[in-house]
């Protein structure tokens, strides 16, 4: 009988760019195994090797080699990927997916649901309750939300700028940080002090001793404790010299604050300084024109500068307080208030020995950008700001 004809292997000729792409696919560490094998088949074929030899060298079946060699010859690099398959019919329609996303963008209270915010399981339950779908899993809801970067279980707090003359007050503070006042540079004998109070630092005596950290073990602090009272920590921070002056008081008020001012203003270089600017918020200890007059009457070279209302974040001493909270107060384990005070005073000395001025980067230009964004938001969403006091 006559011999059956043998189909010849498809010849492969690569361009320089195709060869480079195939080499990255064949030898790349992050390439999928199946794509690496297909790229190796094509590279072998480009060297005019037979399908049988390629099968032996790659460990693939002869029909597999023949398939990918033929597909590349017909459609080039795009043919090395998997073809679309019909697969299982979709369980949900695009409309149902859109309705779930829209529901996630609504507050639960708007639909009478007694929740503060949505979670994936709660959304899945609500979808079924509203007959949007007969049944749906939380993982499906989570996957849909992830596609649009929706995270209804997270939240951020915000506040409308409600204080009068917000920009002018904030600008004065930012100018002081940049060592200017009323458009003029501060001289060498002018200083900027940022001051505030950290209230209710408690002395919690743990019922069992705190255990030191060890290998593969974090520090362990007993949950139960006895209360030993609370104190207020007042601090004044020299913005440009990175020096802290602090004191502990039983409570806040005008008298404790003026004691802090006296602690600073009775020592050099502040006692003989030309001007000492005190940046404070609008707390009851130093609020309004009376506080400014009281400070100037006691120390004529002292100038009280208030931050805008609800803008304590402009006060640099708050950064120092955050350091104290992380490094000194937390976890709270003190036998009594004397130990709290001793720890705070010892930390002041430690901090002053190595401190550098904070790298304050928020400028008046950033302030203008912030206010412009708020104005645009208010114009686009008038219903959100209708209940807020005018700035």
C-alpha positions in Angstrom: 0.0 0.0 0.0 1.3 3.5 -0.7 2.7 5.4 2.3 0.5 8.2 3.8 1.8 11.7 3.3 3.4 13.3 6.4 2.5 16.9 7.1 5.6 19.1 7.2 6.1 21.3 10.2 5.1 25.0 9.9 8.2 27.1 9.3 8.7 29.9 11.9 10.6 33.1 11.2 10.8 35.7 14.0 11.2 39.4 14.0 13.6 41.0 16.5 10.8 42.3 18.7 9.0 38.9 18.7 12.2 37.1 19.6 12.7 39.5 22.5 9.2 39.0 23.8 9.4 35.3 23.5 12.6 35.1 25.4 11.1 37.2 28.3 8.1 34.8 28.3 10.3 31.7 28.1 12.7 32.6 30.9 10.9 35.2 33.0 10.5 34.3 36.7 7.0 35.7 36.8 5.7 34.1 33.6 3.0 31.5 34.0 4.2 28.0 33.4 1.9 27.3 30.4 3.0 30.5 28.7 6.7 29.7 29.3 6.2 26.3 27.7 4.5 27.8 24.6 7.2 30.4 24.2 9.9 27.7 24.4 8.1 25.7 21.7 8.1 28.7 19.3 11.8 29.5 20.0 12.7 25.9 19.3 10.6 26.0 16.1 12.4 29.2 15.0 15.6 27.2 15.0 14.1 24.8 12.4 13.8 21.9 14.8 11.3 19.2 14.1 8.2 18.8 16.3 9.4 15.4 17.5 12.7 16.9 18.8 10.9 19.8 20.4 8.6 17.4 22.2 11.6 15.4 23.5 13.4 18.5 24.7 10.4 20.2 26.4 8.7 17.1 27.7 5.5 17.9 25.9 3.2 15.7 23.8 3.9 15.8 20.1 0.3 17.0 19.4 0.8 19.9 21.9 3.9 21.0 20.1 2.2 20.8 16.8 -0.8 22.8 18.0 1.2 25.8 19.4 3.6 25.9 16.5 0.7 26.0 14.1 -1.2 28.7 16.1 1.8 30.9 16.2 2.5 30.6 12.5 -1.1 31.6 11.9 -1.7 34.4 14.4 1.7 35.2 15.9 2.1 36.3 19.6 -1.6 36.8 20.2 -2.2 33.1 19.5 -0.2 32.0 22.6 -2.9 33.0 25.0 -5.9 30.8 25.9 -8.9 31.1 23.6 -12.2 32.3 25.0 -14.4 29.6 26.3 -18.1 29.6 26.7 -17.8 28.5 30.4 -20.7 28.4 32.8 -23.5 30.8 32.2 -23.4 34.0 34.3 -25.3 33.7 37.5 -26.0 37.5 37.7 -26.9 40.1 35.2 -24.9 43.4 34.7 -28.0 45.1 36.1 -27.9 43.2 39.3 -24.2 43.9 39.7 -24.8 47.7 39.1 -27.7 47.6 41.7 -25.4 46.1 44.3 -22.7 48.7 43.7 -25.4 51.5 43.9 -26.6 50.0 47.2 -23.1 50.1 48.6 -22.9 53.8 47.8 -25.9 54.6 50.0 -26.0 55.0 53.7 -27.8 52.2 55.5 -29.9 54.7 57.4 -31.4 55.9 54.1 -33.1 52.5 53.7 -34.1 52.2 57.3 -31.4 49.5 58.0 -30.1 49.8 61.6 -26.4 49.8 60.7 -23.8 52.5 60.8 -22.0 51.2 57.6 -22.2 48.3 55.2 -20.1 45.2 55.3 -20.0 42.6 52.5 -22.2 40.0 54.4 -24.7 42.7 55.4 -24.9 43.9 51.8 -25.5 40.3 50.6 -28.3 40.0 53.1 -29.9 43.3 52.0 -29.6 42.3 48.3 -31.7 39.2 49.0 -34.1 41.1 51.2 -34.7 43.6 48.4 -35.2 40.8 45.9 -32.3 42.1 43.7 -31.1 38.5 43.6 -32.5 35.3 44.9 -29.2 34.3 46.6 -25.7 35.9 46.6 -22.6 35.3 48.6 -20.6 37.9 50.5 -17.5 36.9 48.5 -19.3 37.8 45.3 -20.3 41.2 46.7 -16.8 41.8 47.9 -15.4 41.0 44.4 -17.7 43.4 42.7 -16.9 46.2 45.1 -13.2 45.6 44.7 -13.5 46.1 40.9 -14.7 49.7 41.5 -12.5 50.2 44.7 -15.6 50.6 46.8 -15.1 50.1 50.6 -18.3 51.1 52.4 -17.0 49.5 55.6 -14.4 52.3 55.9 -15.0 55.9 56.8 -13.1 59.2 57.3 -14.2 62.1 59.5 -14.3 65.7 58.2 -15.6 69.1 59.2 -16.7 72.2 57.4 -14.6 75.4 58.0 -16.9 77.4 60.2 -14.6 79.9 61.9 -14.7 83.6 60.7 -11.7 84.8 58.8 -10.3 81.3 58.6 -7.7 82.1 55.9 -6.3 85.2 57.5 -5.9 83.5 60.9 -4.3 80.4 59.4 -2.0 82.5 57.2 -0.6 84.3 60.3 0.3 81.0 61.9 1.9 79.6 58.7 3.8 82.8 58.2 5.2 82.5 61.8 6.4 79.0 61.0 8.2 80.5 58.0 9.6 83.2 60.3 7.6 86.1 58.9 5.1 88.5 60.5 3.1 91.1 58.7 5.3 90.6 55.6 8.6 91.1 57.5 11.2 88.6 58.5 11.5 87.8 62.2 14.8 88.9 63.7 17.2 86.6 65.6 15.8 87.7 69.0 12.1 86.8 68.1 10.7 83.4 68.9 7.7 81.3 68.1 6.2 79.1 70.8 3.4 76.6 70.2 1.5 75.7 73.3 -1.4 73.6 74.4 -2.7 71.1 77.0 -3.0 67.3 76.9 -5.7 66.5 79.3 -6.7 63.4 81.3 -3.5 61.4 81.3 -4.5 58.6 83.6 -2.4 56.5 86.0 -3.6 53.0 85.4 -1.9 50.4 87.7 -2.2 47.0 86.1 -3.3 44.3 88.4 -0.5 42.0 87.1 3.0 43.1 86.1 3.6 43.9 82.4 5.7 41.2 80.7 8.7 42.2 78.6 8.8 41.2 75.0 10.7 38.0 74.0 11.4 35.9 70.9 8.3 35.7 68.8 6.3 37.4 71.6 5.1 41.0 71.9 5.0 42.9 75.2 2.0 41.7 77.2 -0.1 44.1 79.3 -2.7 42.9 81.7 -6.2 44.1 80.7 -7.5 44.8 84.2 -6.2 47.8 86.2 -6.8 50.1 89.1 -7.3 53.8 88.6 -4.8 56.2 90.2 -6.3 59.5 89.0 -5.5 61.7 86.1 -3.5 64.8 85.4 -3.1 67.4 82.6 0.2 67.9 80.8 0.9 71.4 79.5 3.7 71.9 77.0 5.2 74.8 75.1 7.3 74.0 72.0 9.8 76.4 70.5 9.1 75.8 66.8 12.5 76.8 65.4 14.7 75.6 68.3 12.9 72.3 68.9 12.9 72.8 72.6 10.0 71.7 74.9 8.9 73.2 78.2 6.3 71.1 80.1 4.6 70.9 83.4 2.0 68.7 85.0 -1.1 70.1 86.7 -4.1 68.7 88.4 -6.4 70.4 85.9 -6.4 72.9 83.1 -7.4 76.5 83.3 -6.1 80.0 83.2 -3.9 79.7 86.2 -2.1 76.5 85.0 -1.6 78.0 81.5 -0.2 81.3 82.9 2.2 79.2 85.1 3.4 77.5 81.9 3.9 81.0 80.3 5.9 82.1 83.3 8.0 79.0 83.2 9.1 80.0 79.6 9.1 83.8 79.8 11.2 84.1 82.9 14.2 82.4 81.4 16.5 83.4 78.6 16.4 84.0 75.7 12.7 84.7 76.0 12.8 87.1 79.0 14.9 89.7 77.0 13.5 88.8 73.5 12.1 91.4 71.3 8.9 89.4 70.8 7.7 85.9 71.7 4.8 84.7 69.6 2.5 82.2 71.4 0.5 80.1 69.0 -2.5 78.5 70.8 -5.9 77.1 69.9 -9.3 78.4 71.1 -9.4 76.4 74.4 -11.0 78.0 77.4 -7.6 78.6 79.1 -6.4 81.0 76.4 -9.5 82.1 74.4 -10.2 85.4 72.9 -9.0 89.0 73.3 -9.1 88.8 77.2 -6.4 86.0 77.1 -4.3 88.1 74.7 -4.6 91.2 76.9 -3.8 89.1 80.0 -0.7 87.7 78.4 0.6 91.1 77.3 -0.1 92.6 80.6 2.1 90.0 82.3 4.8 89.9 79.6 4.8 93.0 77.3 7.0 91.2 74.7 4.5 88.2 74.4 2.1 88.1 71.5 -0.8 85.6 71.6 -1.8 84.2 68.1 -4.9 82.0 67.9 -5.4 79.3 65.3 -8.8 79.3 63.5 -11.6 77.4 65.1 -11.4 73.7 64.6 -7.9 74.0 63.3 -5.7 72.7 66.1 -3.9 70.7 63.5 -2.1 73.9 62.7 -0.5 73.9 66.2 2.8 72.1 66.0 2.8 71.2 69.7 0.1 68.6 68.7 2.8 66.7 66.9 4.9 66.6 70.1 1.8 65.4 72.0 1.4 62.5 69.5 5.0 61.5 70.2 4.3 61.6 73.9 1.2 59.4 73.4 3.1 56.8 71.4 6.3 56.7 73.4 5.4 57.6 76.9 1.7 57.1 77.7 0.8 54.0 75.7 0.5 51.4 77.1 -0.7 53.1 80.2 0.9 51.3 83.2 1.7 53.6 86.1 1.5 53.0 89.8 0.4 56.6 90.6 0.4 60.1 89.3 3.9 60.9 90.6 5.2 58.2 88.3 3.3 59.7 85.4 4.8 63.1 86.1 8.3 61.7 86.5 8.1 59.8 83.2 6.9 62.9 81.3 9.7 65.2 82.8 12.3 62.6 82.1 11.1 62.2 78.5 11.3 66.0 78.0 15.0 65.9 78.9 15.5 62.9 76.6 13.6 64.6 73.7 15.4 68.0 74.1 18.8 66.3 73.9 18.3 65.1 70.3 15.2 66.9 68.9 15.2 68.6 65.5 12.5 71.1 64.3 9.6 69.4 62.6 9.7 69.5 58.8 6.5 71.5 58.4 5.5 71.5 54.8 2.0 73.0 54.8 2.4 76.5 53.4 0.0 79.3 52.5 0.0 78.0 48.9 -1.3 74.7 50.2 -3.8 76.6 52.3 -5.1 78.3 49.1 -5.4 75.0 47.3 -7.3 73.5 50.2 -9.8 76.3 50.4 -10.2 76.3 46.6 -11.0 72.5 46.7 -13.6 73.2 49.5 -15.2 76.0 47.5 -15.5 73.7 44.4 -17.0 70.9 46.6 -19.5 73.3 48.2 -20.5 74.5 44.7 -21.0 71.0 43.4 -22.8 69.7 46.6 -24.8 72.6 48.0 -27.0 70.2 49.9 -24.1 69.0 52.0 -23.1 72.5 53.2 -26.5 74.1 53.5 -26.7 73.3 57.3 -23.1 74.4 57.9 -22.4 77.9 59.2 -20.9 80.3 56.7 -17.1 80.5 56.7 
